[in-house]
Amino acid sequence: MLSLFEEYHLYLKLEKGLSVNTINAYEGDLQKLTIYLIDAHVDLIEAQAEVLRDFLIEISTLGIHPRSQARILSSIKSFYHFLIYKNILQSDPTELLESPKIGLRLPEVLTVQEIDNIVAAIDLSKPEGQRNKTIIEVLYGSGLRVSELINLQLSKIYMDEAYMLVEGKGSKQRLVPISPQAIRQLQLWKIDRNELNIQKGSEDILFLNRRGAKLSRDMIFKIVKELATQAGIRKNVSPHTFRHSFATHLLENGANLRAIQQLLGHESITTTELYTHIDVHFLRKTVLECHPFYKNRTIQK
C-alpha cells in the first residue's frame, strides 16, 4: 500500500500534471512544514489554520523572499487540497491563509534595435555562430522558455507548415508558429548540425554543443549573456528576456492577450497580463491607429 506522501506525489504528477522540478519544490516545502509541526507536536493532517499561520510567520522572520514564501504557501495549499480530494479532510485549514504581498516586478524588455544589435554581434565565422543566431531567432521569434528550447526535437519541427510542437510545463504540448526568418536560420543550422558527431540519445535534439550533445540551460544563459555584453547592452539579459520581449512586442503591435496566452503556453490569462505595462501614450497611439473609428479605412485590407 502506498504511503500518503507517495499518493500525493502521484497526485501532483498524474492529476495536476506538474513538472519534476515543481513536484520536487512542493515536496521540499511540505517537508519544511512537517519538520515544523513535529517540533510543535502537531499532526500534519490535524493542523489547523492557526498553527499553519504560525509556520508562515516563522519563515517570514527568516528573511525568505516574499516570492519564495508565496510558493511555500502554494505548496501547503496544494497538499491540503489533496487531503480534501482524498476525503481525508472535510474542510480546508488553508482557506483563509493569505499570500505575502510581492509587488509587481516588471519584466526586462529589449527593444527591436537591441535585439538586432545582439544578432549583429554573432560571429558567423565561428563553428557555433549559426547555431547561436538560430537560438536567438527562435527565442525571440517564438517566445520559448529556455527549457522548451533545449528540448526542441527535429521531428517536431514542421518547416513546410511553419509550426513546431513544443512541450511546456507539466509536459503540456502546444503548436507554435515559426517565422520565415527563423525557418531560414533553422535550415542553415541544420547544415552545420549535420557535420557534428552526434552523441547517442541526442539524434533528435535540435540544438547541440560542439561535441554533439544537448545544450544545457547554463550554456544557453552563457551564450545570451555574452552576446548581450558584446552588443553593448547593459540590461540584465537572460533567455527569458527574449520571451518577455516577444510578448511585449506582440502586444504593442495589436495582438490580443488570449492569442499571446496561447503562444506563451500560459494556463491563466492573469499571467499574460503582466505584459500590459505599456505607458498611456502608447495606448492612446494604439487606439488612434487600430480602432476602426479612427483608423484610415483606405489602408484596410
Buried (B, 14 or more C-beta within 10 A) or exposed (E): EEEBEEBBBEBBBEEBEBBEEBBEBBBEBBEBBBEBBEEEEBEBEEBEBEBBBEBBEEBEEEEBEEEBBBBBBBBBBBBBBBBEEEEEBEEBBBEEBEBBEEEEEEBEBBEEEBBEBBBEBBEEEEEBBBBBBBBBBBBBBBBBBBBBBBBBBEEBBEEEEEBBBBBBBBEEEBEBEBBEEBBEBBEBBBEBBEEBEBBEEBEEBBBBBEEBBBBEEEBBBEBBBEBBEBBEBEEEBBBBBBBBBBBBBBBBEEEEBEEBBEBBBBEEEEEBBBBEEEEEEEEEEBEEEEEEEEEEEEEEE
